[in-house]
Amino acid sequence: MIPNSTPPPNLTTFFNGFSNEELHQIGLALIQQSQHSFQLQQHIHHPAASQHSPRRPPRPTHPSLETISSIPSLMNH
């Protein structure tokens, strides 16, 4: 674990080291990873839900589109 005596990292300085394209790719990778882990948690914690509709796994496409479109506006601030 990280000792409490270390200061938190400066995110502004950290992200300034990347170009906008790299930040965009990082954001997309984080979204894909979070969606993947979310789907895994759904299958693990809710096995009954997957039994009701085995042919239609839950795929949140609309929230992911909204999140992807909001990334450039976050980077501009």
mmCIF file of the N, C-alpha and C atoms, coordinates in Angstrom:
data_MODEL
# 
_entry.id   MODEL 
# 
loop_
_atom_site.group_PDB 
_atom_site.id 
_atom_site.type_symbol 
_atom_site.label_atom_id 
_atom_site.label_alt_id 
_atom_site.label_comp_id 
_atom_site.label_asym_id 
_atom_site.label_entity_id 
_atom_site.label_seq_id 
_atom_site.pdbx_PDB_ins_code 
_atom_site.Cartn_x 
_atom_site.Cartn_y 
_atom_site.Cartn_z 
_atom_site.occupancy 
_atom_site.B_iso_or_equiv 
_atom_site.pdbx_formal_charge 
_atom_site.auth_seq_id 
_atom_site.auth_comp_id 
_atom_site.auth_asym_id 
_atom_site.auth_atom_id 
_atom_site.pdbx_PDB_model_num 
ATOM 1   N N  . MET A 1 1  ? 0.833   -1.201  0.000   1.00 0.00 ? 1  MET A N  1 
ATOM 2   C CA . MET A 1 1  ? 0.000   0.000   0.000   1.00 0.00 ? 1  MET A CA 1 
ATOM 3   C C  . MET A 1 1  ? 0.872   1.256   0.000   1.00 0.00 ? 1  MET A C  1 
ATOM 4   N N  . ILE A 1 2  ? 0.269   2.347   -0.420  1.00 0.00 ? 2  ILE A N  1 
ATOM 5   C CA . ILE A 1 2  ? 0.990   3.617   -0.449  1.00 0.00 ? 2  ILE A CA 1 
ATOM 6   C C  . ILE A 1 2  ? 0.958   4.237   0.947   1.00 0.00 ? 2  ILE A C  1 
ATOM 7   N N  . PRO A 1 3  ? 2.112   4.640   1.467   1.00 0.00 ? 3  PRO A N  1 
ATOM 8   C CA . PRO A 1 3  ? 2.116   5.273   2.798   1.00 0.00 ? 3  PRO A CA 1 
ATOM 9   C C  . PRO A 1 3  ? 1.326   6.570   2.786   1.00 0.00 ? 3  PRO A C  1 
ATOM 10  N N  . ASN A 1 4  ? 0.732   6.915   3.930   1.00 0.00 ? 4  ASN A N  1 
ATOM 11  C CA . ASN A 1 4  ? -0.071  8.128   4.015   1.00 0.00 ? 4  ASN A CA 1 
ATOM 12  C C  . ASN A 1 4  ? 0.782   9.383   3.930   1.00 0.00 ? 4  ASN A C  1 
ATOM 13  N N  . SER A 1 5  ? 2.092   9.268   4.137   1.00 0.00 ? 5  SER A N  1 
ATOM 14  C CA . SER A 1 5  ? 2.958   10.438  4.147   1.00 0.00 ? 5  SER A CA 1 
ATOM 15  C C  . SER A 1 5  ? 3.230   10.968  2.742   1.00 0.00 ? 5  SER A C  1 
ATOM 16  N N  . THR A 1 6  ? 2.994   10.165  1.702   1.00 0.00 ? 6  THR A N  1 
ATOM 17  C CA . THR A 1 6  ? 3.257   10.632  0.342   1.00 0.00 ? 6  THR A CA 1 
ATOM 18  C C  . THR A 1 6  ? 2.114   11.521  -0.126  1.00 0.00 ? 6  THR A C  1 
ATOM 19  N N  . PRO A 1 7  ? 2.431   12.640  -0.772  1.00 0.00 ? 7  PRO A N  1 
ATOM 20  C CA . PRO A 1 7  ? 1.366   13.526  -1.266  1.00 0.00 ? 7  PRO A CA 1 
ATOM 21  C C  . PRO A 1 7  ? 0.658   12.896  -2.460  1.00 0.00 ? 7  PRO A C  1 
ATOM 22  N N  . PRO A 1 8  ? -0.593  13.264  -2.702  1.00 0.00 ? 8  PRO A N  1 
ATOM 23  C CA . PRO A 1 8  ? -1.302  12.711  -3.866  1.00 0.00 ? 8  PRO A CA 1 
ATOM 24  C C  . PRO A 1 8  ? -0.673  13.220  -5.153  1.00 0.00 ? 8  PRO A C  1 
ATOM 25  N N  . PRO A 1 9  ? -0.731  12.445  -6.226  1.00 0.00 ? 9  PRO A N  1 
ATOM 26  C CA . PRO A 1 9  ? -0.119  12.879  -7.491  1.00 0.00 ? 9  PRO A CA 1 
ATOM 27  C C  . PRO A 1 9  ? -0.873  14.066  -8.078  1.00 0.00 ? 9  PRO A C  1 
ATOM 28  N N  . ASN A 1 10 ? -0.149  14.937  -8.745  1.00 0.00 ? 10 ASN A N  1 
ATOM 29  C CA . ASN A 1 10 ? -0.764  16.081  -9.405  1.00 0.00 ? 10 ASN A CA 1 
ATOM 30  C C  . ASN A 1 10 ? -1.282  15.622  -10.764 1.00 0.00 ? 10 ASN A C  1 
ATOM 31  N N  . LEU A 1 11 ? -2.595  15.469  -10.872 1.00 0.00 ? 11 LEU A N  1 
ATOM 32  C CA . LEU A 1 11 ? -3.170  14.925  -12.105 1.00 0.00 ? 11 LEU A CA 1 
ATOM 33  C C  . LEU A 1 11 ? -2.982  15.868  -13.287 1.00 0.00 ? 11 LEU A C  1 
ATOM 34  N N  . THR A 1 12 ? -3.016  17.173  -13.033 1.00 0.00 ? 12 THR A N  1 
ATOM 35  C CA . THR A 1 12 ? -2.829  18.124  -14.133 1.00 0.00 ? 12 THR A CA 1 
ATOM 36  C C  . THR A 1 12 ? -1.452  17.949  -14.752 1.00 0.00 ? 12 THR A C  1 
ATOM 37  N N  . THR A 1 13 ? -0.423  17.867  -13.915 1.00 0.00 ? 13 THR A N  1 
ATOM 38  C CA . THR A 1 13 ? 0.933   17.667  -14.420 1.00 0.00 ? 13 THR A CA 1 
ATOM 39  C C  . THR A 1 13 ? 1.047   16.321  -15.128 1.00 0.00 ? 13 THR A C  1 
ATOM 40  N N  . PHE A 1 14 ? 0.410   15.308  -14.575 1.00 0.00 ? 14 PHE A N  1 
ATOM 41  C CA . PHE A 1 14 ? 0.473   13.975  -15.165 1.00 0.00 ? 14 PHE A CA 1 
ATOM 42  C C  . PHE A 1 14 ? -0.150  13.961  -16.560 1.00 0.00 ? 14 PHE A C  1 
ATOM 43  N N  . PHE A 1 15 ? -1.363  14.504  -16.684 1.00 0.00 ? 15 PHE A N  1 
ATOM 44  C CA . PHE A 1 15 ? -2.063  14.453  -17.968 1.00 0.00 ? 15 PHE A CA 1 
ATOM 45  C C  . PHE A 1 15 ? -1.484  15.421  -18.987 1.00 0.00 ? 15 PHE A C  1 
ATOM 46  N N  . ASN A 1 16 ? -0.786  16.464  -18.547 1.00 0.00 ? 16 ASN A N  1 
ATOM 47  C CA . ASN A 1 16 ? -0.164  17.383  -19.493 1.00 0.00 ? 16 ASN A CA 1 
ATOM 48  C C  . ASN A 1 16 ? 0.948   16.698  -20.284 1.00 0.00 ? 16 ASN A C  1 
ATOM 49  N N  . GLY A 1 17 ? 1.447   15.569  -19.789 1.00 0.00 ? 17 GLY A N  1 
ATOM 50  C CA . GLY A 1 17 ? 2.488   14.839  -20.502 1.00 0.00 ? 17 GLY A CA 1 
ATOM 51  C C  . GLY A 1 17 ? 1.961   14.074  -21.704 1.00 0.00 ? 17 GLY A C  1 
ATOM 52  N N  . PHE A 1 18 ? 0.637   14.024  -21.865 1.00 0.00 ? 18 PHE A N  1 
ATOM 53  C CA . PHE A 1 18 ? 0.036   13.278  -22.965 1.00 0.00 ? 18 PHE A CA 1 
ATOM 54  C C  . PHE A 1 18 ? -0.581  14.233  -23.973 1.00 0.00 ? 18 PHE A C  1 
ATOM 55  N N  . SER A 1 19 ? -0.633  13.804  -25.220 1.00 0.00 ? 19 SER A N  1 
ATOM 56  C CA . SER A 1 19 ? -1.322  14.591  -26.241 1.00 0.00 ? 19 SER A CA 1 
ATOM 57  C C  . SER A 1 19 ? -2.826  14.334  -26.132 1.00 0.00 ? 19 SER A C  1 
ATOM 58  N N  . ASN A 1 20 ? -3.616  15.150  -26.838 1.00 0.00 ? 20 ASN A N  1 
ATOM 59  C CA . ASN A 1 20 ? -5.069  14.962  -26.804 1.00 0.00 ? 20 ASN A CA 1 
ATOM 60  C C  . ASN A 1 20 ? -5.460  13.593  -27.337 1.00 0.00 ? 20 ASN A C  1 
ATOM 61  N N  . GLU A 1 21 ? -4.782  13.131  -28.372 1.00 0.00 ? 21 GLU A N  1 
ATOM 62  C CA . GLU A 1 21 ? -5.094  11.820  -28.940 1.00 0.00 ? 21 GLU A CA 1 
ATOM 63  C C  . GLU A 1 21 ? -4.792  10.711  -27.932 1.00 0.00 ? 21 GLU A C  1 
ATOM 64  N N  . GLU A 1 22 ? -3.667  10.837  -27.227 1.00 0.00 ? 22 GLU A N  1 
ATOM 65  C CA . GLU A 1 22 ? -3.330  9.829   -26.212 1.00 0.00 ? 22 GLU A CA 1 
ATOM 66  C C  . GLU A 1 22 ? -4.347  9.851   -25.074 1.00 0.00 ? 22 GLU A C  1 
ATOM 67  N N  . LEU A 1 23 ? -4.752  11.038  -24.658 1.00 0.00 ? 23 LEU A N  1 
ATOM 68  C CA . LEU A 1 23 ? -5.755  11.132  -23.598 1.00 0.00 ? 23 LEU A CA 1 
ATOM 69  C C  . LEU A 1 23 ? -7.072  10.520  -24.052 1.00 0.00 ? 23 LEU A C  1 
ATOM 70  N N  . HIS A 1 24 ? -7.426  10.721  -25.307 1.00 0.00 ? 24 HIS A N  1 
ATOM 71  C CA . HIS A 1 24 ? -8.658  10.147  -25.841 1.00 0.00 ? 24 HIS A CA 1 
ATOM 72  C C  . HIS A 1 24 ? -8.584  8.622   -25.808 1.00 0.00 ? 24 HIS A C  1 
ATOM 73  N N  . GLN A 1 25 ? -7.448  8.067   -26.223 1.00 0.00 ? 25 GLN A N  1 
ATOM 74  C CA . GLN A 1 25 ? -7.276  6.613   -26.207 1.00 0.00 ? 25 GLN A CA 1 
ATOM 75  C C  . GLN A 1 25 ? -7.323  6.074   -24.778 1.00 0.00 ? 25 GLN A C  1 
ATOM 76  N N  . ILE A 1 26 ? -6.711  6.800   -23.848 1.00 0.00 ? 26 ILE A N  1 
ATOM 77  C CA . ILE A 1 26 ? -6.739  6.382   -22.443 1.00 0.00 ? 26 ILE A CA 1 
ATOM 78  C C  . ILE A 1 26 ? -8.173  6.372   -21.937 1.00 0.00 ? 26 ILE A C  1 
ATOM 79  N N  . GLY A 1 27 ? -8.927  7.411   -22.277 1.00 0.00 ? 27 GLY A N  1 
ATOM 80  C CA . GLY A 1 27 ? -10.326 7.484   -21.852 1.00 0.00 ? 27 GLY A CA 1 
ATOM 81  C C  . GLY A 1 27 ? -11.146 6.338   -22.411 1.00 0.00 ? 27 GLY A C  1 
ATOM 82  N N  . LEU A 1 28 ? -10.964 6.047   -23.692 1.00 0.00 ? 28 LEU A N  1 
ATOM 83  C CA . LEU A 1 28 ? -11.698 4.940   -24.300 1.00 0.00 ? 28 LEU A CA 1 
ATOM 84  C C  . LEU A 1 28 ? -11.330 3.617   -23.641 1.00 0.00 ? 28 LEU A C  1 
ATOM 85  N N  . ALA A 1 29 ? -10.045 3.429   -23.354 1.00 0.00 ? 29 ALA A N  1 
ATOM 86  C CA . ALA A 1 29 ? -9.607  2.186   -22.719 1.00 0.00 ? 29 ALA A CA 1 
ATOM 87  C C  . ALA A 1 29 ? -10.216 2.055   -21.325 1.00 0.00 ? 29 ALA A C  1 
ATOM 88  N N  . LEU A 1 30 ? -10.277 3.158   -20.589 1.00 0.00 ? 30 LEU A N  1 
ATOM 89  C CA . LEU A 1 30 ? -10.870 3.115   -19.250 1.00 0.00 ? 30 LEU A CA 1 
ATOM 90  C C  . LEU A 1 30 ? -12.354 2.780   -19.326 1.00 0.00 ? 30 LEU A C  1 
ATOM 91  N N  . ILE A 1 31 ? -13.043 3.354   -20.301 1.00 0.00 ? 31 ILE A N  1 
ATOM 92  C CA . ILE A 1 31 ? -14.474 3.065   -20.456 1.00 0.00 ? 31 ILE A CA 1 
ATOM 93  C C  . ILE A 1 31 ? -14.683 1.597   -20.795 1.00 0.00 ? 31 ILE A C  1 
ATOM 94  N N  . GLN A 1 32 ? -13.898 1.081   -21.744 1.00 0.00 ? 32 GLN A N  1 
ATOM 95  C CA . GLN A 1 32 ? -14.046 -0.316  -22.136 1.00 0.00 ? 32 GLN A CA 1 
ATOM 96  C C  . GLN A 1 32 ? -13.742 -1.241  -20.960 1.00 0.00 ? 32 GLN A C  1 
ATOM 97  N N  . GLN A 1 33 ? -12.712 -0.915  -20.194 1.00 0.00 ? 33 GLN A N  1 
ATOM 98  C CA . GLN A 1 33 ? -12.345 -1.748  -19.056 1.00 0.00 ? 33 GLN A CA 1 
ATOM 99  C C  . GLN A 1 33 ? -13.437 -1.723  -17.993 1.00 0.00 ? 33 GLN A C  1 
ATOM 100 N N  . SER A 1 34 ? -13.999 -0.542  -17.731 1.00 0.00 ? 34 SER A N  1 
ATOM 101 C CA . SER A 1 34 ? -15.030 -0.442  -16.701 1.00 0.00 ? 34 SER A CA 1 
ATOM 102 C C  . SER A 1 34 ? -16.296 -1.162  -17.146 1.00 0.00 ? 34 SER A C  1 
ATOM 103 N N  . GLN A 1 35 ? -16.628 -1.095  -18.432 1.00 0.00 ? 35 GLN A N  1 
ATOM 104 C CA . GLN A 1 35 ? -17.799 -1.812  -18.923 1.00 0.00 ? 35 GLN A CA 1 
ATOM 105 C C  . GLN A 1 35 ? -17.582 -3.313  -18.825 1.00 0.00 ? 35 GLN A C  1 
ATOM 106 N N  . HIS A 1 36 ? -16.372 -3.765  -19.141 1.00 0.00 ? 36 HIS A N  1 
ATOM 107 C CA . HIS A 1 36 ? -16.074 -5.192  -19.095 1.00 0.00 ? 36 HIS A CA 1 
ATOM 108 C C  . HIS A 1 36 ? -16.196 -5.713  -17.667 1.00 0.00 ? 36 HIS A C  1 
ATOM 109 N N  . SER A 1 37 ? -15.628 -4.997  -16.708 1.00 0.00 ? 37 SER A N  1 
ATOM 110 C CA . SER A 1 37 ? -15.698 -5.443  -15.322 1.00 0.00 ? 37 SER A CA 1 
ATOM 111 C C  . SER A 1 37 ? -17.129 -5.351  -14.811 1.00 0.00 ? 37 SER A C  1 
ATOM 112 N N  . PHE A 1 38 ? -17.894 -4.372  -15.286 1.00 0.00 ? 38 PHE A N  1 
ATOM 113 C CA . PHE A 1 38 ? -19.288 -4.241  -14.871 1.00 0.00 ? 38 PHE A CA 1 
ATOM 114 C C  . PHE A 1 38 ? -20.093 -5.432  -15.364 1.00 0.00 ? 38 PHE A C  1 
ATOM 115 N N  . GLN A 1 39 ? -19.850 -5.866  -16.599 1.00 0.00 ? 39 GLN A N  1 
ATOM 116 C CA . GLN A 1 39 ? -20.561 -7.019  -17.130 1.00 0.00 ? 39 GLN A CA 1 
ATOM 117 C C  . GLN A 1 39 ? -20.174 -8.282  -16.370 1.00 0.00 ? 39 GLN A C  1 
ATOM 118 N N  . LEU A 1 40 ? -18.900 -8.412  -16.010 1.00 0.00 ? 40 LEU A N  1 
ATOM 119 C CA . LEU A 1 40 ? -18.472 -9.575  -15.240 1.00 0.00 ? 40 LEU A CA 1 
ATOM 120 C C  . LEU A 1 40 ? -19.157 -9.596  -13.883 1.00 0.00 ? 40 LEU A C  1 
ATOM 121 N N  . GLN A 1 41 ? -19.270 -8.446  -13.239 1.00 0.00 ? 41 GLN A N  1 
ATOM 122 C CA . GLN A 1 41 ? -19.928 -8.377  -11.939 1.00 0.00 ? 41 GLN A CA 1 
ATOM 123 C C  . GLN A 1 41 ? -21.400 -8.744  -12.064 1.00 0.00 ? 41 GLN A C  1 
ATOM 124 N N  . GLN A 1 42 ? -22.039 -8.328  -13.155 1.00 0.00 ? 42 GLN A N  1 
ATOM 125 C CA . GLN A 1 42 ? -23.445 -8.667  -13.352 1.00 0.00 ? 42 GLN A CA 1 
ATOM 126 C C  . GLN A 1 42 ? -23.619 -10.177 -13.445 1.00 0.00 ? 42 GLN A C  1 
ATOM 127 N N  . HIS A 1 43 ? -22.732 -10.844 -14.185 1.00 0.00 ? 43 HIS A N  1 
ATOM 128 C CA . HIS A 1 43 ? -22.851 -12.285 -14.347 1.00 0.00 ? 43 HIS A CA 1 
ATOM 129 C C  . HIS A 1 43 ? -22.563 -13.007 -13.037 1.00 0.00 ? 43 HIS A C  1 
ATOM 130 N N  . ILE A 1 44 ? -21.646 -12.471 -12.242 1.00 0.00 ? 44 ILE A N  1 
ATOM 131 C CA . ILE A 1 44 ? -21.279 -13.133 -10.997 1.00 0.00 ? 44 ILE A CA 1 
ATOM 132 C C  . ILE A 1 44 ? -22.349 -12.927 -9.928  1.00 0.00 ? 44 ILE A C  1 
ATOM 133 N N  . HIS A 1 45 ? -22.783 -11.682 -9.758  1.00 0.00 ? 45 HIS A N  1 
ATOM 134 C CA . HIS A 1 45 ? -23.682 -11.370 -8.650  1.00 0.00 ? 45 HIS A CA 1 
ATOM 135 C C  . HIS A 1 45 ? -25.153 -11.596 -8.984  1.00 0.00 ? 45 HIS A C  1 
ATOM 136 N N  . HIS A 1 46 ? -25.493 -11.677 -10.276 1.00 0.00 ? 46 HIS A N  1 
ATOM 137 C CA . HIS A 1 46 ? -26.886 -11.855 -10.655 1.00 0.00 ? 46 HIS A CA 1 
ATOM 138 C C  . HIS A 1 46 ? -27.031 -13.018 -11.639 1.00 0.00 ? 46 HIS A C  1 
ATOM 139 N N  . PRO A 1 47 ? -26.774 -14.241 -11.196 1.00 0.00 ? 47 PRO A N  1 
ATOM 140 C CA . PRO A 1 47 ? -26.883 -15.372 -12.131 1.00 0.00 ? 47 PRO A CA 1 
ATOM 141 C C  . PRO A 1 47 ? -28.323 -15.607 -12.569 1.00 0.00 ? 47 PRO A C  1 
ATOM 142 N N  . ALA A 1 48 ? -29.305 -15.275 -11.714 1.00 0.00 ? 48 ALA A N  1 
ATOM 143 C CA . ALA A 1 48 ? -30.705 -15.494 -12.065 1.00 0.00 ? 48 ALA A CA 1 
ATOM 144 C C  . ALA A 1 48 ? -31.118 -14.592 -13.223 1.00 0.00 ? 48 ALA A C  1 
ATOM 145 N N  . ALA A 1 49 ? -30.585 -13.398 -13.283 1.00 0.00 ? 49 ALA A N  1 
ATOM 146 C CA . ALA A 1 49 ? -30.951 -12.462 -14.351 1.00 0.00 ? 49 ALA A CA 1 
ATOM 147 C C  . ALA A 1 49 ? -30.496 -12.994 -15.707 1.00 0.00 ? 49 ALA A C  1 
ATOM 148 N N  . SER A 1 50 ? -29.336 -13.630 -15.757 1.00 0.00 ? 50 SER A N  1 
ATOM 149 C CA . SER A 1 50 ? -28.849 -14.144 -17.033 1.00 0.00 ? 50 SER A CA 1 
ATOM 150 C C  . SER A 1 50 ? -29.639 -15.384 -17.450 1.00 0.00 ? 50 SER A C  1 
ATOM 151 N N  . GLN A 1 51 ? -30.236 -16.099 -16.490 1.00 0.00 ? 51 GLN A N  1 
ATOM 152 C CA . GLN A 1 51 ? -31.026 -17.271 -16.829 1.00 0.00 ? 51 GLN A CA 1 
ATOM 153 C C  . GLN A 1 51 ? -32.356 -16.878 -17.470 1.00 0.00 ? 51 GLN A C  1 
ATOM 154 N N  . HIS A 1 52 ? -32.897 -15.721 -17.105 1.00 0.00 ? 52 HIS A N  1 
ATOM 155 C CA . HIS A 1 52 ? -34.176 -15.293 -17.670 1.00 0.00 ? 52 HIS A CA 1 
ATOM 156 C C  . HIS A 1 52 ? -34.038 -14.943 -19.145 1.00 0.00 ? 52 HIS A C  1 
ATOM 157 N N  . SER A 1 53 ? -32.918 -14.332 -19.523 1.00 0.00 ? 53 SER A N  1 
ATOM 158 C CA . SER A 1 53 ? -32.722 -13.943 -20.924 1.00 0.00 ? 53 SER A CA 1 
ATOM 159 C C  . SER A 1 53 ? -31.319 -14.344 -21.369 1.00 0.00 ? 53 SER A C  1 
ATOM 160 N N  . PRO A 1 54 ? -31.092 -15.631 -21.640 1.00 0.00 ? 54 PRO A N  1 
ATOM 161 C CA . PRO A 1 54 ? -29.737 -16.084 -22.000 1.00 0.00 ? 54 PRO A CA 1 
ATOM 162 C C  . PRO A 1 54 ? -29.302 -15.587 -23.372 1.00 0.00 ? 54 PRO A C  1 
ATOM 163 N N  . ARG A 1 55 ? -30.244 -15.269 -24.264 1.00 0.00 ? 55 ARG A N  1 
ATOM 164 C CA . ARG A 1 55 ? -29.873 -14.852 -25.616 1.00 0.00 ? 55 ARG A CA 1 
ATOM 165 C C  . ARG A 1 55 ? -29.623 -13.352 -25.699 1.00 0.00 ? 55 ARG A C  1 
ATOM 166 N N  . ARG A 1 56 ? -29.960 -12.606 -24.661 1.00 0.00 ? 56 ARG A N  1 
ATOM 167 C CA . ARG A 1 56 ? -29.776 -11.157 -24.699 1.00 0.00 ? 56 ARG A CA 1 
ATOM 168 C C  . ARG A 1 56 ? -28.984 -10.695 -23.483 1.00 0.00 ? 56 ARG A C  1 
ATOM 169 N N  . PRO A 1 57 ? -27.657 -10.771 -23.544 1.00 0.00 ? 57 PRO A N  1 
ATOM 170 C CA . PRO A 1 57 ? -26.854 -10.274 -22.410 1.00 0.00 ? 57 PRO A CA 1 
ATOM 171 C C  . PRO A 1 57 ? -26.974 -8.761  -22.308 1.00 0.00 ? 57 PRO A C  1 
ATOM 172 N N  . PRO A 1 58 ? -26.928 -8.215  -21.102 1.00 0.00 ? 58 PRO A N  1 
ATOM 173 C CA . PRO A 1 58 ? -27.056 -6.757  -20.943 1.00 0.00 ? 58 PRO A CA 1 
ATOM 174 C C  . PRO A 1 58 ? -25.858 -6.030  -21.534 1.00 0.00 ? 58 PRO A C  1 
ATOM 175 N N  . ARG A 1 59 ? -26.133 -5.127  -22.455 1.00 0.00 ? 59 ARG A N  1 
ATOM 176 C CA . ARG A 1 59 ? -25.063 -4.334  -23.073 1.00 0.00 ? 59 ARG A CA 1 
ATOM 177 C C  . ARG A 1 59 ? -25.475 -2.864  -23.069 1.00 0.00 ? 59 ARG A C  1 
ATOM 178 N N  . PRO A 1 60 ? -24.984 -2.085  -22.127 1.00 0.00 ? 60 PRO A N  1 
ATOM 179 C CA . PRO A 1 60 ? -25.374 -0.663  -22.044 1.00 0.00 ? 60 PRO A CA 1 
ATOM 180 C C  . PRO A 1 60 ? -24.710 0.162   -23.134 1.00 0.00 ? 60 PRO A C  1 
ATOM 181 N N  . THR A 1 61 ? -25.354 0.229   -24.314 1.00 0.00 ? 61 THR A N  1 
ATOM 182 C CA . THR A 1 61 ? -24.746 0.962   -25.421 1.00 0.00 ? 61 THR A CA 1 
ATOM 183 C C  . THR A 1 61 ? -24.990 2.459   -25.301 1.00 0.00 ? 61 THR A C  1 
ATOM 184 N N  . HIS A 1 62 ? -26.170 2.859   -24.866 1.00 0.00 ? 62 HIS A N  1 
ATOM 185 C CA . HIS A 1 62 ? -26.469 4.291   -24.796 1.00 0.00 ? 62 HIS A CA 1 
ATOM 186 C C  . HIS A 1 62 ? -25.605 5.019   -23.771 1.00 0.00 ? 62 HIS A C  1 
ATOM 187 N N  . PRO A 1 63 ? -25.436 4.512   -22.543 1.00 0.00 ? 63 PRO A N  1 
ATOM 188 C CA . PRO A 1 63 ? -24.557 5.233   -21.599 1.00 0.00 ? 63 PRO A CA 1 
ATOM 189 C C  . PRO A 1 63 ? -23.122 5.337   -22.104 1.00 0.00 ? 63 PRO A C  1 
ATOM 190 N N  . SER A 1 64 ? -22.634 4.310   -22.798 1.00 0.00 ? 64 SER A N  1 
ATOM 191 C CA . SER A 1 64 ? -21.254 4.365   -23.270 1.00 0.00 ? 64 SER A CA 1 
ATOM 192 C C  . SER A 1 64 ? -21.101 5.440   -24.340 1.00 0.00 ? 64 SER A C  1 
ATOM 193 N N  . LEU A 1 65 ? -22.111 5.605   -25.205 1.00 0.00 ? 65 LEU A N  1 
ATOM 194 C CA . LEU A 1 65 ? -22.034 6.644   -26.232 1.00 0.00 ? 65 LEU A CA 1 
ATOM 195 C C  . LEU A 1 65 ? -22.028 8.021   -25.587 1.00 0.00 ? 65 LEU A C  1 
ATOM 196 N N  . GLU A 1 66 ? -22.849 8.212   -24.549 1.00 0.00 ? 66 GLU A N  1 
ATOM 197 C CA . GLU A 1 66 ? -22.874 9.505   -23.868 1.00 0.00 ? 66 GLU A CA 1 
ATOM 198 C C  . GLU A 1 66 ? -21.536 9.769   -23.187 1.00 0.00 ? 66 GLU A C  1 
ATOM 199 N N  . THR A 1 67 ? -20.949 8.747   -22.593 1.00 0.00 ? 67 THR A N  1 
ATOM 200 C CA . THR A 1 67 ? -19.677 8.923   -21.898 1.00 0.00 ? 67 THR A CA 1 
ATOM 201 C C  . THR A 1 67 ? -18.568 9.253   -22.891 1.00 0.00 ? 67 THR A C  1 
ATOM 202 N N  . ILE A 1 68 ? -18.539 8.567   -24.031 1.00 0.00 ? 68 ILE A N  1 
ATOM 203 C CA . ILE A 1 68 ? -17.496 8.824   -25.028 1.00 0.00 ? 68 ILE A CA 1 
ATOM 204 C C  . ILE A 1 68 ? -17.622 10.244  -25.567 1.00 0.00 ? 68 ILE A C  1 
ATOM 205 N N  . SER A 1 69 ? -18.852 10.707  -25.811 1.00 0.00 ? 69 SER A N  1 
ATOM 206 C CA . SER A 1 69 ? -19.029 12.050  -26.364 1.00 0.00 ? 69 SER A CA 1 
ATOM 207 C C  . SER A 1 69 ? -18.669 13.120  -25.348 1.00 0.00 ? 69 SER A C  1 
ATOM 208 N N  . SER A 1 70 ? -18.662 12.786  -24.060 1.00 0.00 ? 70 SER A N  1 
ATOM 209 C CA . SER A 1 70 ? -18.356 13.797  -23.044 1.00 0.00 ? 70 SER A CA 1 
ATOM 210 C C  . SER A 1 70 ? -16.856 13.905  -22.769 1.00 0.00 ? 70 SER A C  1 
ATOM 211 N N  . ILE A 1 71 ? -16.045 12.996  -23.305 1.00 0.00 ? 71 ILE A N  1 
ATOM 212 C CA . ILE A 1 71 ? -14.606 13.039  -23.035 1.00 0.00 ? 71 ILE A CA 1 
ATOM 213 C C  . ILE A 1 71 ? -13.940 14.296  -23.589 1.00 0.00 ? 71 ILE A C  1 
ATOM 214 N N  . PRO A 1 72 ? -14.184 14.685  -24.856 1.00 0.00 ? 72 PRO A N  1 
ATOM 215 C CA . PRO A 1 72 ? -13.508 15.895  -25.357 1.00 0.00 ? 72 PRO A CA 1 
ATOM 216 C C  . PRO A 1 72 ? -13.859 17.135  -24.546 1.00 0.00 ? 72 PRO A C  1 
ATOM 217 N N  . SER A 1 73 ? -15.108 17.264  -24.092 1.00 0.00 ? 73 SER A N  1 
ATOM 218 C CA . SER A 1 73 ? -15.478 18.446  -23.317 1.00 0.00 ? 73 SER A CA 1 
ATOM 219 C C  . SER A 1 73 ? -14.751 18.455  -21.977 1.00 0.00 ? 73 SER A C  1 
ATOM 220 N N  . LEU A 1 74 ? -14.502 17.293  -21.407 1.00 0.00 ? 74 LEU A N  1 
ATOM 221 C CA . LEU A 1 74 ? -13.768 17.239  -20.143 1.00 0.00 ? 74 LEU A CA 1 
ATOM 222 C C  . LEU A 1 74 ? -12.311 17.647  -20.345 1.00 0.00 ? 74 LEU A C  1 
ATOM 223 N N  . MET A 1 75 ? -11.727 17.273  -21.490 1.00 0.00 ? 75 MET A N  1 
ATOM 224 C CA . MET A 1 75 ? -10.320 17.592  -21.725 1.00 0.00 ? 75 MET A CA 1 
ATOM 225 C C  . MET A 1 75 ? -10.121 19.078  -21.998 1.00 0.00 ? 75 MET A C  1 
ATOM 226 N N  . ASN A 1 76 ? -11.152 19.768  -22.482 1.00 0.00 ? 76 ASN A N  1 
ATOM 227 C CA . ASN A 1 76 ? -10.999 21.175  -22.831 1.00 0.00 ? 76 ASN A CA 1 
ATOM 228 C C  . ASN A 1 76 ? -10.968 22.082  -21.614 1.00 0.00 ? 76 ASN A C  1 
ATOM 229 N N  . HIS A 1 77 ? -11.398 21.606  -20.481 1.00 0.00 ? 77 HIS A N  1 
ATOM 230 C CA . HIS A 1 77 ? -11.444 22.466  -19.289 1.00 0.00 ? 77 HIS A CA 1 
ATOM 231 C C  . HIS A 1 77 ? -10.064 22.666  -18.705 1.00 0.00 ? 77 HIS A C  1 
# 
